[in-house]
Amino acid sequence: MTVIRKLLLACCFASSLASAATPYVLDDTEVRDVRAGALNRDYQVFVALPESYRSSNRRYPVLFIVDANYAFPVARGIAQRLAKHAGMEEVIAVGLSYAKGDSPVYSRRRDYTPSVPRGQSYVSDMPGRGAAFGEAQAYGRFVVADVFPLIAAHYRADMSRKIFVGHSYGSLLGLQLLLSEPATFDHYILGSPSLWFDQGVMFEREQVYAKGHKDMPASVFFGIGGRETLPANRKRSRSEENADMVADLCDFDAALKSHRYPNLKIRLEVFADEDHASVFPLVLTHGLRAYLKKVK
């Protein structure tokens, strides 16, 4: 056999292996398209059903997870392991994707932030489109008006036990909902919220809420990495580059607790040796344990 023929056979073999590859699919997981008519955009929701779903008739608590491209498979896996190995309740996991046609950065900046940042300019990562911010309230209405009915209609979801899961900008969206319509979710798991955003605008909104309300009917779990602090040689401010995220979250937690809302359950955990990139799985695990019941 000539060298050329050997090379041709090797190439054909490699090509056949490549063509035989198939995408990896998560078990018991579905994808549904959702039109956000009021926003003139299209999204997808990813739905993971618990192991017992096909063999039972019961309804399940529902996790609604933003930044789904990353967080949905992580949350699905952790929730299933807690159910199987730690005796926690099973859940339906619903991932909220980014808008079709938008980059993840563009979509999350627009959909998860509560305001247009003052005194600071951002460069868009999408050519021909300016940076967009401040549509968290409108996006929250889309979740309530379009996503909730979709899940309620197609799955045995206990819609009285809805859990919000967010991290970073995703937690800003959670805080926007908490400070406007806290009963939107029964439990909020909020990791490393970007409280520096727009010069600390969420601190202002917390004060506005407190002036107009005597109660906040919600359960909130805050989590953050112990390394999300400011180096000692830098002066703290409410700006992205000089934010002490741990101190900011402790201040926000203290502000909420100071009002002694009768129906607010709140807990904060700082996870030592974790940073902004690594802490999410711990926040989620502890946040679920703070809410889900033991069934075994």
ZATI-417220 format. One record per atom (N, C-alpha, C): x, y, z; residue in one letter. Coordinates in steps of 0.02 Angstrom, whole numbers, plus 50000, padded with zeros to 5 digits. Last residue first. Layout:
BEGIN
XYZa
...
***
This chain:
BEGIN
481465063552638k
481675056752657k
481935056652728k
481225076552609v
480675071952598v
480855064752617v
481505093052660k
481755086152661k
481165081452653k
481115107152555k
480995102752613k
481345096052605k
481975122252508l
481665115752493l
481615111452555l
482695133152570y
481985133552552y
481655126752543y
484015131352594a
483665135952638a
482915136052626a
484405123452488r
484335120252554r
483955124752603r
484525133352391l
483995128252385l
483885124952453l
485615140452441g
484975143852431g
484405138952425g
486625131052436h
486395133452501h
485725137052496h
486695129552294t
486605123852339t
486325126052406t
486925142952248l
486335139152228l
486185133452277l
488155145852307v
487575150052320v
486935146252305v
488945135952246l
488845135952319l
488235140052338l
488905139552109p
488645133052131p
488525132752206p
489485153452115f
488785152052099f
488545145152121f
490845155952137v
490405155252195v
489705152752178v
491785158552037s
491735151752064s
491165150652113s
491815171851998a
491725166751947a
491575159851975a
492025179152114h
491415180352075h
491275174752025h
492735166852229d
492695173352196d
492075173752153d
493065159552389e
492735159452324e
492715166552296e
493595160252518d
494025157552464d
493685156852397d
492005158752601a
492725160152601a
493075156852542a
490515165252566f
490885159052557f
491625160552549f
489305172052665v
489915173652629v
490345167352626v
487555172952666e
488145168852678e
488715171252634e
486045178552737l
486645180252698l
487215175652717l
484285178752731r
484895175552756r
485465177352709r
482605181952777i
483205183852741i
483825180752774i
480915183952760k
481425179352785k
482055180452745k
479645194752795l
480265194052758l
480725189252795l
478515198252865n
478495192252823n
479095191652777n
478775210152937p
478545204152973p
478575197752931p
480255219452925y
479655217252889y
479415210652918y
481265227452986r
480885222353024r
480225220552990r
482145236152935h
481435238052933h
480985233052969h
483395230452940s
483245235952987s
482515237852988s
483505221352836k
483345218852903k
483135224452951k
483865229952731l
483235226252729l
483025223952799l
485125234352779a
484585239152767a
483905235652765a
485865222652784a
485715226152846a
485135231052837a
485945219952646d
485615215152691d
485415218552756d
486715230952609f
486045230152582f
485635225352626f
487915228552678d
487545234752689d
486815234052666d
488295216352620c
488165216652693c
487755222952710c
488495220752489l
487955216052504l
487785215952578l
489595229452506d
488965231852478d
488385227252496d
490565220552553a
490325225952596a
489665228652572a
490675212652436v
490485209552500v
490205214952547v
491105221652340m
490455218452332m
490215215152396m
491755236052330d
491845230552377d
491165226952379d
492245243752178a
491705241152221a
491965235752268a
492965250152080n
493155251152150n
492615248752199n
492425247151956e
493135246051966e
493355246752038e
491055250551969e
491255243651954e
491985242351971e
490655260352113s
490825259852043s
491105252952030s
490505266352245r
489975262652210r
490105263152134r
492115263452322s
491585267852296s
491055263352263s
493605262852418r
492955260052400r
492485265352373r
495225264252361k
494685267552397k
494015265052372k
496515252152380r
496045255652338r
495475258452380r
497315243852456n
497625250052431n
497155254152386n
496605232252484a
496695237252537a
496965243852512a
495435227552355p
496105227552385p
496195233352433p
493765223052393l
494205227952363l
494895227552395l
493025206752363t
493165212752403t
493635217352364t
492685193152344e
492385198552305e
492425205252342e
493085182652420r
493605186352383r
493335192052342r
491965176352468g
492355180352514g
492905184452480g
490525177252363g
491195174652376g
491595179252421g
488835176152423i
489375179752388i
490035176552407i
487045176052435g
487695172752441g
488205176452400g
485455177452510f
486025180852479f
486645176652488f
483835172652497f
484495170052515f
485015173852474f
482245177052553v
482825179052514v
483455175752542v
480515176952538s
481085173452567s
481685174852523s
479225189252567a
479685185452524a
480195181852568a
478365202652584p
478215195452589p
478645191352542p
478705215452671m
479005212752610m
478915205152613m
477845229752740d
478015222652738d
478335220952671d
477535242752728k
477655240352796k
477855233052798k
478035254952607h
477795248252625h
477975246552697h
478645266852570g
477965265652548g
477665259052570g
479925266952619k
479495272652635k
478765271252618k
480465255552561a
480355255752634a
479885261452654a
480595259352426y
480135253952445y
479965254452520y
481595269152440v
480935270952414v
480415265752434v
482655261252483q
482385266452526q
481695268652505q
482845253352370e
482675250152434e
482375255252482e
483255262752279r
482595259652270r
482375255852333r
484525265852328e
484015271052324e
483315267952319e
485125253652310f
485075256252378f
484535261852380f
485115252752172m
484675248352209m
484615250352283m
486105261652128v
485395263552120v
484935259052160v
487505263352134g
487135260552191g
486385261852188g
487925268452013q
488075272152075q
487645269852134q
487585258051923d
487265264651919d
487305268251987d
488085244752028f
487825246951963f
487455253651970f
488495239252145w
488845245252123w
488515248552063w
487845227252155l
487535233052189l
487895239552174l
487655214452083s
488085220052063s
487805226552091s
487585200452195p
487245205752156p
487715211652143p
487995186552227s
488455191952208s
488115197452168s
486455178352204g
487175177752213g
487545183952187g
484975174752269l
485315180252237l
486055179952253l
483505167252264i
484205165352276i
484625170252235i
481945169552335y
482445172552291y
483135170052312y
480315162952337h
480995162652364h
481475165452311h
479155166152273d
479115164352343d
479795164452376d
478955179952163f
479265173552180f
479195172352254f
478095190752173t
478185187552108t
478485180652117t
478055197452292a
477705191052290a
477735187752221a
478675209852267p
479055204452300p
478715197652297p
478765220352154e
478225215552168e
478535209452202e
479885228652186s
479295231252151s
478695226752166s
480935222552245l
480775229352268l
480195232452230l
481005210352179l
480905210352251l
480665217252275l
481315214452049l
480685211152063l
480515211552137l
482595219652073q
482085223852043q
481395220952056q
483245208352120l
483115213752167l
482595218652139l
483305200852000g
482945198252058g
482775203752108g
484135209451925l
483455208151903l
483035205451961l
485285207952002l
484965214551997l
484245213851974l
485575194751977s
485325196452043s
485035203552045s
486085195951848g
485465192151859g
485165193551927g
487285202251872y
486745206151843y
486075202551851y
487525190151994s
487825196151966s
487275200651937s
486265177951972h
486945179451994h
487185185651958h
484735169752023g
485125174451984g
485815175452014g
483215161952030v
483935160652038v
484315165451993v
481675160752114f
482095164652068f
482825163152083f
480385149452126i
481035151352153i
481435154952099i
478705146952173k
479165148852120k
479805151652152k
477465140752222r
478145139652250r
478655140752194r
476325141652156s
476345145352220s
477025144652253s
476415133352051m
476575140352038m
476525144652100m
476975118752030d
476655121952086d
476835129352082d
476705111051875a
477105115651914a
476685118551971a
476615100851768r
476315100451835r
476755104551882r
476535110251614y
476885105951663y
476515106051729y
475865118951531h
476165112951501h
476475108151552h
475365129951600a
474935126451553a
475205119651532a
476425134951677a
475815132551711a
475385128351665a
477285139151575i
477485133751619i
476875130751654i
476505149451517l
476755143951477l
476925137951520l
476295158551624p
475735154751596p
475955148751553p
477695162751643f
477315159251695f
476715155451666f
477995169251520v
478345163051540v
477945159351592v
477085180351510d
477165175451456d
477485168851478d
476985188251625a
476425188051578a
476475182351528a
478205186551696v
477565185451729v
477005184251678v
479165189651597v
479195183251633v
478515181651664v
478745202651561f
478735197251512f
478745190451546f
479025209551679r
478325208851657r
478255203351605r
480425208751675g
480055205351728g
479325204451711g
480665217151568y
480815210051561y
480465206051615y
480295229351624a
479925226751566a
480045219251557a
481265230151726q
480555230251743q
480145227451686q
482475230051653a
482315224651699a
481575224451716a
483055238751562e
482405235951546e
482195230251593e
484355244951567g
483785247751603g
483095244851590g
485275247051412f
485215245451483f
484505247251507f
486325244851271a
485645245651298a
485625243251371a
487455252151154a
487345248451216a
486655249951245a
486925252550981g
487185255551042g
487055251251102g
487415243350843r
486905244250894r
487225247350956r
488465241050757g
487875244550731g
487325245650781g
489005226050834p
489125231450785p
488475234450760p
488925222950999m
488565221250937m
488635227050888m
489435227051116d
489805221651082d
489465219451018d
489525244451154s
489135238651135s
489585233351103s
490295252251289v
490345250651219v
489945244351205v
489645264251404y
489835257451388y
489855256551312y
489925277551520s
489755275251452s
490015268151442s
489225286151656q
489675280951633q
489445278551564q
488255294151716g
488955296151718g
489445290951695g
487125281151758r
487275288251755r
488035289451756r
486425267551668p
486935270051715p
487105277451703p
484725265151668v
485285266951624v
485825270151667v
484145251351770s
484165258351749s
484725259251698s
484205237951807p
483605241851826p
483585248951799p
484645224151699t
484825230151737t
484225234651749t
484265213651619y
484345212351691y
484485218651732y
484175217251484d
483595214051516d
483655213651592d
485415223351447r
484775226651436r
484225223851481r
486385214051485r
486445220951506r
485775224551501r
485925202551419r
485885202951492r
485965210051518r
486115205751282s
485455203951308s
485415204951383s
487495208451272y
487005213451253y
486325212051285y
488055196151314v
488215202351349v
487685207651335v
487515186751219p
487365186251291p
487495192751329p
486875195251073s
487415192051109s
487225191451183s
485315191850992d
485735196051034d
486315191951062d
484575182250928g
484895187350887g
485335192150925g
483465179951061k
483725177550997k
484005183350956k
483975184051226a
483555185451169a
483875182851104a
484455170351335y
484545177051308y
484105177851246y
483295160251434s
483855161451389s
483925168851371s
482975153351582l
482765159051542l
483355161251500l
482545136951629g
483075141651612g
482815147051566g
481805128751758v
481645132551697v
482195137651685v
481555113551836a
482035118851824a
481885122151757a
480545106951959i
480585108251887i
481055114251878i
481215096952093v
480965103252065v
480955102651989v
481105087052243e
481255087852173e
480935094252147e
481715090252408e
481165090052360e
481435090452289e
483145080652465m
482765086752457m
482195085752407m
484035070052491g
483345069552513g
482935075852508g
485285069752442a
485205073452505a
484485073452528a
485265062752322h
485765060852373h
485685064452440h
484205067552243k
484385060452243k
484815058452302k
484105081252265a
483515077052273a
483725069652281a
485395085452239l
485115086652306l
484505082252318l
485475081952104r
485895078452153r
485645079552224r
484545090852048q
484425083652043q
484855079752093q
485145103152076a
484475101552103a
484345094152101a
486345101852002i
486365102452075i
485695100652106i
485855101051868g
486255095751898g
486265095951974g
485145113251855r
484815106851844r
485195101251878r
486185122551875a
485625122151922a
485255115551916a
486995119651762v
487265119251829v
486705118351880v
486135121951654p
486385115151666p
486685114351735p
485855136451684f
485345131251682f
485625124151692f
486975145051676a
486725142951741a
486225137251739a
487325147751540y
487795144851588y
487445141551646y
486105150851482n
486615147651441n
487165144551484n
485335157851576a
485245150551569a
485785147151528a
485175169551651d
485835167751623d
485855160251608d
483985163351775v
484205167851723v
484925166151703v
482825151451815i
483545152751817i
483725157351759i
481645146251922f
481715150451862f
482425153351864f
481065131251986l
481635135851984l
481605139751918l
479585126352065v
479905128052001v
480475132952012v
478875111752146p
479135118552147p
479535119952083p
477645101152066y
478325102252091y
478475109752096y
476295089652092r
476555095952066r
477205097652101r
476045072052053r
476095077852097r
476375083952060r
475965060151993n
475455064951975n
475515071452014n
477335050551921s
476945053351976s
476405057951948s
478175046751822s
477845041351859s
477425043951917s
478765057751766r
478375053351722r
477975048251761r
479495063451877y
478935066951844y
478485062251805y
480595059051945s
479965055751959s
479375058451920s
481625067651901e
481645060551885e
480975057051894e
480985083551838p
481285079151888p
481215071751870p
481405091851684l
480915088651727l
481255084051777l
481895107251625a
482135100651648a
481645097851698a
481775118251494v
481395115151549v
481685108251564v
482165133951433f
482395127051439f
482065124051501f
481435145551324v
481495143051393v
481715135751389v
481955158751217q
481815151751228q
481825150451303q
481265173451138y
481695170051185y
481545162551182y
481105188151040d
480975180951048d
481495178051095d
480295204351047r
480885199951046r
480655192751057r
479445214951082n
479605213651012n
480245209451005n
478955216851206l
479655218751195l
479875218051123l
477685211951197a
477765218851220a
478475221451209a
477945198551157g
477615203251113g
477725210451132g
479025187451161a
478905193051206a
478605198651165a
478745170751130r
478735177351100r
478585182551154r
479695156551155v
479225161351186v
479295168051151v
479985139351127d
480045146251104d
479505150551137d
480725127051230r
480125130051203r
480255137351184r
481495111651257v
481605118651238v
480955121251207v
481785099751390e
481425102151331e
481585109551319e
482425084951463t
482475092251454t
482155094251388t
482785071851494d
482165074751521d
482165082451518d
484565073951477d
483975069651486d
483385073651515d
485355084351361l
485205083151431l
484555079051436l
486345078651228v
485695081151249v
485575079451322v
487645082051118y
487475079351184y
486825082651207y
487565078350942p
487555083050998p
487375079451063p
488655065850869t
487985068650881t
488005073350940t
489755059850743a
489655063350807a
488955066350811a
489945055050618a
489555050850663a
489405054250729a
490805063550555s
490115063850534s
489665059750581s
492015059650617a
491735066350629a
491005066750611a
492185046850566l
492105047750638l
491785054550653l
492355049750431s
491775045850451s
491645046350526s
493565056850435s
492955060250414s
492335056550435s
494455046950474a
494345052650519a
493705056250501a
494355038750360f
494165036150426f
494015041850475f
494855047350263c
494165044850257c
493915042250324c
496175048850309c
495735054650304c
494995052550301c
496635035750296a
496625038850362a
496155044850362a
496565034150158l
496155029950201l
496085032950271l
497535043650119l
496835044350098l
496365040350141l
498685038250175l
498455044750198l
497725045850179l
498775026350102k
498695026050175k
498425032650201k
499005031549975r
498385027949988r
498255027450063r
500275037249994i
499705041549976i
499045038149991i
501065026050018v
500985031050071v
500375035350058v
500315010849954t
500725016749950t
500585021550008t
500434994050000m
500005000050000m
500455006350000m
***
